[in-house]
Amino acid sequence: MPVPTSSSDRELDPQPDPQPDAPPVAQRRVTVARLIAVAAGVLGLLLCLLTPLLPVKQSTAGLDWPQAGPGATSVDITASLVTQSPATLTVTVPCRVLTDLAQKGGVALSTLPIGTSQARELGLSVSVGAPGPAQSVTVASRNTVLASAPIDRLRGCTQLQVWSNPAEVGARFEGTGVAGTTSTDNRPVMGGVFTDLTPAQIAAGGPGLRAHAEIDTRFELSPSPIKTAAIALGLLSVLASLVALWLLDRTYGYHRRAPGRSWAQVLRPKPVDAAVVGGLVLWTFLGGGSSDDGYILSMGKVASEAGYTPNYYRFFGAPEAPFDWYYSFLAQWGSISANALWMRIPALVAGIVVWLLLSRVLLPRLGPGIRRYPVAVWTAGAMLLAFWFPMNSGLRSEPIIVLGTMITWAAVERAVATRRALPAAVAALAAGMTLGLAPQGVVAFALLLASSAAVIRVLVARRTEAGIAALVLPILAAGAVIVPIAFRDQSLASVAEAIRIRLEVGPAAPWTQEYLRFFFLTVETTDGSLVRRVPVYLFIMCLFVALFVMLRSKRIPRIDPSPVWRLVGAVFIGAALLSLTPTKWTIHFGVYAGLAAALAAVTTVAVVEAARTSVRNFTFFLCGMLFALAAAFAGFNLWPWPYAWGVPWFDRQPEVAGITFSTVFRDLAFVAGALAAWQHFRMDFRRRGEGGLADGALVNADDAELATHTQAEQDDAHRARRRLQLASLPLVVVLGLLVLGEGAIFAKATVSNPATYTVAKGNLDTLRGDSCGMAEKVLVETDPSDDLLQSADGRPAAQALTGTASHGFLPDGLPDELKPLAISSAPGQINMASPITQPFTSTAATAGTGGGRGPRTVNGSTAALPFGLDPARTPVVGSYGQNTVPAELFSDWYSLPPRSADRPLVAFAASGAIASVGPTGKKEYGQPVTLEWAERRADGSLGAQGVLDPIDPGPNKPWRNLRVPMDAIPPSANVIRIHVRDPNLGEQQWVGVTPPRAPRLRTLQDVVGTQDPVLLDLLVGQQFPCQRPMAIRNGTYEVPKWRILPTRKDALSTSSTWQAREAGGLLTVPDTLLKTTTLPTFMTGDLTRDWGELQRYEPIAGDAPQAALTVGTQTRSGWWREGPIRALTNQTVRN
């Protein structure tokens, strides 16, 4: 957009006439510098732009089967591919092998474990039907039959060939004429090779029985020697051109400065510095981060073995390139230590540098009004913190984007003010590097566009000195430096494929739906939290206040218009460019933090200056601000998992004594609006000069005080000054209270329950040497069956559970499906992959808790038991189906073990509709379940007795562990029993229970350790820094032994959708290869907390080892592409 000119675009420092010192010497210097600038600039620019096309080295991997050695009992192998389907797959099976298998039928070969639904729906299989008249051999891929031949037609068959490649999937029975093909959409998922053939049958098949898969490793690239040399030469050429540009600036005298403040004066700390920097430091310890922290940390942990920085959780392992240089830095940073405190240091440093640039360079550049009104600087600091706390804390790239944007702006202003070309090149370099951080880095490029007119004027004015090419080419080359950095280990084709996959899989929205970003700010999710709404709404208000005043009055008094126009232009151009980004998460607003802080300072000055002549204008501003706050405080105080623990108002609008803040702000806004209207209509009737803020009166508090002669006039001047000071306060007070409030609620959450875990306590533990985070606070029961209590009367477990006085509770009194009440999440939640404009709803239960049928239990039940309970030792009863008479259960009295630190509670698995009161006081309707305790004497009689309501973590219907702290049971008690009353005859009102346990608990850190591969869900990685994420090696996933999940709602809405197999996510491995058991877990110090889950994995094919791969390298051109990865649009994700 055009930028108005003003005196502010002239030099900050008086410059001499730009003449060389000694014409012959200076001329030679100019000639050499010009030639270097042009030649090095052209060479650097070309080499940088050619980098994506230069050759790369690809790490290749192939799988050959069979691999079993002598004496093997199984020939199955496991190899779960990151891209799910191999690049190419060829299978050859001699027909005599199929004829031998026809004697009893079976599967000759499958790419997924035999007998699972996934093998039919996703895999490729060669199967022989059961003996009979219709027996046939069928080759199928993803439930699509490729070819099928009756068994009697195999007499003339020599071999069966099956293939899958980027062109087709097909099969052919050679010698029979039976063949078939299908589209590449039916390429199979490969988790290994599995067969019903015995090792002897495999050996009899000879070399004709084989399978070979080329694993798709197209992203595992490294630069070739040619590319490495080109990158090095290109960067050196750019550096040489910048040195030449510096020499040209110096030769023509643009380096000389007038006397100014020393560095000591510039860097001298002020109270506002202490407030802002202190706030950033304290927030690093106390405050929340982003929901992507674990995501980014896990990407960095697996990058070294993967050979590149993969997206890891989604998109078939596509690289983060071309937006990965910061994440690659974090991967190296995290190799020193992965704990949260260490990982947040780069964002902290970025915040401090951003503030120094704002307060020392950019705010003074905006004009003398910033210095005249110190409160403007405080407002800028408060706005920066208001943005930083909820949107720029953590490992995401937004804080670095803000830093890059501020460097770009400072360099542009320096170039315009001093007429030097080198700062313009620095601005181009910073903008390019910022754009290479993430798509939302376009805001820095927007600053370049908004400032282009002013910079071009500088370059055109200097064209006669050394030529326009010597000035422009180094700037272009500096801007192109990001290209070799972004493509340092990837090619143009690999990055194009990664982008295609992202857009194909989604979520992605076109630029026409940019309004969704603002809509998502209004819904009740973490992305629409009030702590995000307040700074964004006030930023928008400041933007339009500054724009209105600039358009109406051409300038703001005591503010230089040119930098402000560049600032406003950058915001609008940035918003236009940001609409082109495919995702519309509200956290992207964080990139505006620096610009918003500067606009807040400008708005403060504008409001004060407007209040000099019109109190009505100030009242209108106050009315608008109050309306913005009313809309913002209509949201909930939501933070990502687990930062919200202990934070108030996470489930409602902020309120005191039943009165919401939103209502108060709304009513005050109406009052202010009515007052502003009254002032507007009163303007024509009010006499000039009445009061210091009379509309239309000239009120300059400083000048008025000097011009007065009477005491009354002096009093009026003092009142005017106080009123002007008052006019400058609303914005800084609101922002300051918001920032202080956020800090206060996190501090309160830290100290309110010292026994349990919060992120702040985890950070403090890190300083004390305990750096494993939540893993040290989650307690795990590894074998619940060993912890079952025994009947005090010595009765068998099957009889003890129902006691002698129960009725209506039967072994099979449980339904086949235990479906919980639906959970829902509003649209717009980051990393939730349901349709972008629709809410997410799910009724899924966690693994092993949703009922079903299983092995017969010790009391004859066929109900599937949860939590790894052993059916041979664990009875279960329920009241389901007893709808004619009330049911009641009195179990036997069970003996309590001696009290010990490793057995801090009593628990029992229960299902159904159970009455309870949640941690927030919300009541769940159901039937009463209690735990009764008693003191049993030696003669068997009972002494003191009591009743306890167990803690029910929910949700109703599925299995969960009801628990009672051992401390709540009196020390004299030595027996307990379960009492359940089910008087409700409704079909959905029933209860199921298993016997009580006294769990022996160990920390998750002790159970899982640091070496076992773990599937860390994307939300949890930062809180479990000592656990090792399952690796990616040679295009295959390491098979995990454990999975750590967040809360059920987050696991269903985020983990199960974003990590879904259909989207190329990590859940491919457990979906296709593993059986899952959810282990009982409890949070230290807070048994009511739903912290998440720990799941244990076991292979479906337990005797299938990890496949041995044949690895190598290939040199590929920058545009080489081996067909597209199978990634389909609009995949249906299971809820």
C-alpha positions, 0 to 999 in steps of 0.5 A, a space after each residue: 500500500 502507498 506510504 505517505 512521506 513525512 519528515 520522519 523518513 529523512 535521516 535520523 542523524 545529520 549526514 554529510 553530503 555523500 562525496 568520496 574522500 579522495 576522488 581517485 582512491 574513492 573511485 577505485 574503492 567504489 568500482 571494486 565494491 560495485 563489481 563485487 556487489 554485482 558479481 557476488 550478488 548475482 552468483 549468490 542469488 542464482 546458487 541460492 535459487 538453484 539449490 532445490 534442483 541440485 542432486 541429493 542422496 537418498 537412503 534406500 531400504 528394501 525388505 526381502 522375505 522369507 528371512 527365518 534362519 535354521 530352527 525358526 518356529 515362525 517366518 513372520 516378520 514385522 515392518 510397519 511402514 511410515 508411508 503405509 504402502 511400499 513404493 513397490 511390492 512384488 510377490 511370487 508364490 509357486 503354485 505347488 505351495 498353494 496346492 499343498 496349503 489347499 489340504 486345510 486352507 489358510 493364508 499363504 501371505 499377508 501384509 498384516 497379521 492374519 485373522 484381523 479385520 485390518 488384514 482384510 480391509 487394509 492389507 494384501 493377502 493370498 489366501 486359500 479357501 477351506 477344502 470343498 467344492 468351491 475351494 479357490 485361491 484369492 488375491 485381494 488388496 484392501 478388500 478388493 479382489 485382484 484375481 481368484 482361481 478355483 483350486 482345480 485350475 492350478 494344475 496348469 499354473 506355474 506361479 502366482 505373481 502379485 505386484 503393487 506400484 505407483 501405476 497399479 495393483 495386480 495379480 496373475 496366475 501364470 499359465 492359467 490366464 487368470 489375472 486382474 488389476 485395480 487402481 493405486 487407491 487400493 495399494 495395501 498397508 504393509 505391517 510386515 509379512 505374515 503367513 500360515 505356512 510352516 518353516 518346512 513348507 517355506 523351505 520346500 517352496 524354494 527360491 520361487 517363494 519370495 516377496 520384495 518391497 522397496 520401502 518409500 524413503 523419498 524424504 530420507 535425503 541428504 545433500 550431495 557433494 555438488 549441493 553442499 558445495 553450491 550451498 557453501 559457495 552461494 552463502 559465501 557469495 551473499 556474504 561477500 555482496 553484503 560486505 561490498 554493500 557495507 563498503 559502498 555505504 561507508 564510502 559515501 559517508 552513510 556510516 557517520 553518525 552525529 553524537 547521540 546516546 551511548 550504548 550504556 544509556 540505551 541499555 540502561 534498565 528502567 522500571 518498565 524493563 524490569 516489569 516486562 522481562 521479569 514477567 517473561 522470566 516468571 511466566 517461563 516458570 509458572 505459566 502455560 505453553 502451547 498444545 504443540 510443545 510435545 508435538 515439536 519435542 517428539 519431532 526433534 527427538 526422532 529426527 536424528 534416526 529418521 534422517 530428517 525432521 518428519 511431521 511424525 504424528 501425521 501426513 505419512 512422515 512428510 518433512 516439515 521442510 521448507 519450514 523446519 530450520 527452527 525445529 531442527 535447531 530445537 532438535 539440537 537444543 533438546 539433545 542437551 536436555 529435553 525438560 520443559 524449562 530448558 526447551 522454553 529458553 529460546 522463546 524466553 530469549 526471543 521475548 526479551 530481545 523483542 522487548 529491547 528492540 521495541 523499547 530502544 529502537 522502534 517505539 522511539 522511532 514512532 515520534 516524540 509522543 512516546 517519550 512525552 507519555 511514558 505510560 505509552 511504553 508501559 502500555 506497549 509492554 503490557 500488550 506484548 505480555 498479553 499476547 505472549 503469555 497465551 500465544 507465544 509461550 512454548 516451542 512453537 515458532 510464533 515467538 521467533 516469528 515475532 522476533 524476526 518481524 521486529 528485526 525486519 521492521 527495525 532494519 527497514 526503519 534504519 535503512 529509511 532513516 539513514 539512507 543506508 542499503 545494508 540495513 535493507 539487506 538485513 531486513 530482506 534476510 530477516 524477512 526470508 528467515 522469518 518466512 522459513 519458520 512457518 507459513 504465518 511468517 508472511 507477516 515479516 514479508 508484509 512489513 517489507 511490502 508495506 515499507 517498499 515504497 520508502 526503501 525504493 525511494 532511498 535506493 533510487 536516490 542513490 542510483 547515481 552513486 554506484 548503480 542500481 544493480 550494486 544496491 539491489 542485487 545484494 538485497 535480493 541475494 540476502 532475501 534468497 538465503 532462506 532457500 538453501 536453508 529450507 532445502 538444505 536436505 530436501 529436494 524440490 520434488 520432496 517438498 512439493 510432495 510434502 505440501 501436496 500431502 498436507 493439502 490433500 489430507 488436511 485440515 486445509 481451508 481456502 483463503 475465502 474462509 479466513 473468517 473462520 480464524 476470527 470465528 474460532 476465537 469466539 467458540 468455547 475451546 482453548 483456541 477461543 479462550 478469553 486470554 486470547 480474545 482480550 489481546 486480539 480484540 484490543 489489538 483490533 480496536 487499537 488498529 482502527 483507532 489509529 487508522 481513524 485518527 490518521 485518516 481523519 487528521 492526517 497524523 496523530 499529534 507528536 507521532 511521526 506518520 510514516 512509521 505508523 503508516 508502515 505499521 498499519 500497512 504491515 498489519 493489513 497486508 499481513 492479514 491478507 497474506 495470512 489468509 492464504 495459509 491453509 490452517 486457521 488456528 487462532 494461535 497464529 494471532 501471536 505473530 502480531 505481538 510486536 506490532 500490537 505492542 507498537 499500536 497500543 503505544 500509538 493508540 495511547 498517545 492518540 487517545 490522550 491527544 484527542 482528549 485534549 480537545 474532546 472528552 467525547 472522543 475519549 468516552 467513545 474510546 472507553 465505550 469501545 474498549 468496554 464492549 471489546 472486553 465484554 465480548 472477550 470475557 464471555 469466554 472461558 479461562 481455558 488453557 491446553 492440557 495440562 497447563 489448565 490444572 488448578 486454574 479457575 473458570 475453566 468451565 464457565 465465564 469468569 464471575 464473582 458472587 454470581 455476577 460475570 465480568 462480561 455482564 459488568 463490562 457490557 453494562 459499563 459499555 452501555 453507560 459509557 455509550 450513553 455518556 458519549 452520546 450526551 456529550 456529543 449532543 451537548 457540544 453545541 450548547 457548552 461554552 468554550 473554556 469550561 473545564 480542562 477537557 471542554 469540547 472544542 477548547 484548546 487545552 494544552 496542560 503544559 502551555 496553559 499552566 505557563 500562560 495563567 496568571 490567576 490561581 483559578 486558571 492554574 487550578 484549571 491547568 492542573 485539573 486538565 493535566 490530571 484528566 489527560 493523565 487519566 485518559 492515558 490509563 484505561 488501556 494499560 490498566 486493563 492489559 496490566 490487570 489481565 497480565 497480573 491476573 494470568 500470573 496470579 491464577 497460575 501461581 495460585 494453582 501451583 501453591 493450592 495443592 502442593 502434593 500434586 503435579 503442575 507444570 510450574 512444580 515440574 519446572 521447579 523440580 527440574 531445578 532440584 535435579 528431578 527432570 522427568 516431569 509428570 512421569 514421577 507423579 503418575 502412579 501405575 498398577 502393573 498387575 491388578 490381579 495380584 492386588 485383589 483382596 482376599 475374603 476375611 472369611 476365607 471364601 473363594 473369590 467367586 462367592 466372596 464378591 456377592 457375599 451372602 445377602 446380595 440379590 439381583 447381581 449376576 455374573 453375566 449381568 453386564 451388557 455387551 457394549 459399555 458406551 459412555 455419554 458423548 463428549 463434544 468439542 467445538 470447532 476450531 480446536 488446534 490439531 483436531 482433524 474433524 471437519 473444520 467447521 463442525 463440532 467433534 462428537 464421540 461416544 468411544 470408550 478407552 481401550 479395554 473399558 468398552 465391554 464386550 465378551 472375553 474368556 470365562 471368569 472364575 465365577 462363570 461370567 463371559 464379560 470382558 474384564 478391563 485393566 488386564 485383570 486375569 479372568 482366572 482369578 477375578 470374578 465380576 457381577 452386574 445388575 444389568 437386565 434385572 428390571 423387575 425387582 431392585 438389586 442390591 449387593 453386599 460383598 464379603 468383608 475383605 481383609 486390608 493389608 498392612 498400611 505401606 507407602 506403596 499401597 496408598 489407596 483402595 480401588 475396584 473396577 466398576 461400570 454402569 451408572 454410578 452416582 457421584 460428584 465430580 471435582 467441580 461439584 457437578 453431580 452425575 446421576 446414577 445408583 449409589 456405590 459405597 465402600 464400607 469399613 469396619 474393625 474386625 475383632 479376633 472372634 469375627 465380630 465387628 467393632 467400629 464401622 463407617 461408610 465412604 463414597 469412593 471417588 469416581 473419575 468417570 465417565 459413566 457406563 465404561 469400566 473405571 477404577 473407583 478409588 478411596 485414599 487409604 488415609 480416609 480409612 481409619 487406622 483401626 479398620 482392617 476390613 472393607 466391603 462393597 455395597 451397591 444399591 440399584 433400586 432403579 428398574 430402568 434399562 440404563 440404570 445398572 452397576 457392575 463391579 469386581 472385587 476391591 484391590 489394594 494396588 501396589 503402585 510404582 511411578 510411571 518413570 519406574 514402569 516405562 523407563 527411558 529405553 522402551 519405545 513409547 507412543 507419546 500422544 502429541 499433547 503429552 511429550 513435553 510432560 514426559 521428557 524422559 520417555 523415548 518416542 518410538 523411532 523412525 528408521 529407514 522408512 519404518 516405525 519402531 513398534 512401541 511397547 507403551 502409549 501415554 495419552 492425555 485426558 479422555 476428551 483430549 485423546 478422542 478429539 485430538 489424538 484419535 483424529 490427528 494421529 489417525 491411520 487414515 491421515 498417515 498418523 502414528 496410530 497406524 502401528 497399534 491399529 494394525 499390529 498391536 493389542 492394547 491394555 489400559 493400566 490403572 493409573 492414579 495421580 499423586 496427591 489428587 485422586 480425582 484428577 483425570 490426568 490421562 492414561 497409560 496403555 500397554 501394547 502386545 504384538 498380535 503376532 507375538 513371534 514376528 521379529 522386526 524385519 532385517 532391511 537391506 539399506 543403501 544410497 541413491 543419487 537423485 535429481 532435485 525433481 525426481 519423484 517416484 509417484 505420489 504417496 497414497 493419501 486420499 482426501 476426506 478420509 473418515 476418522 473413527 470417533 
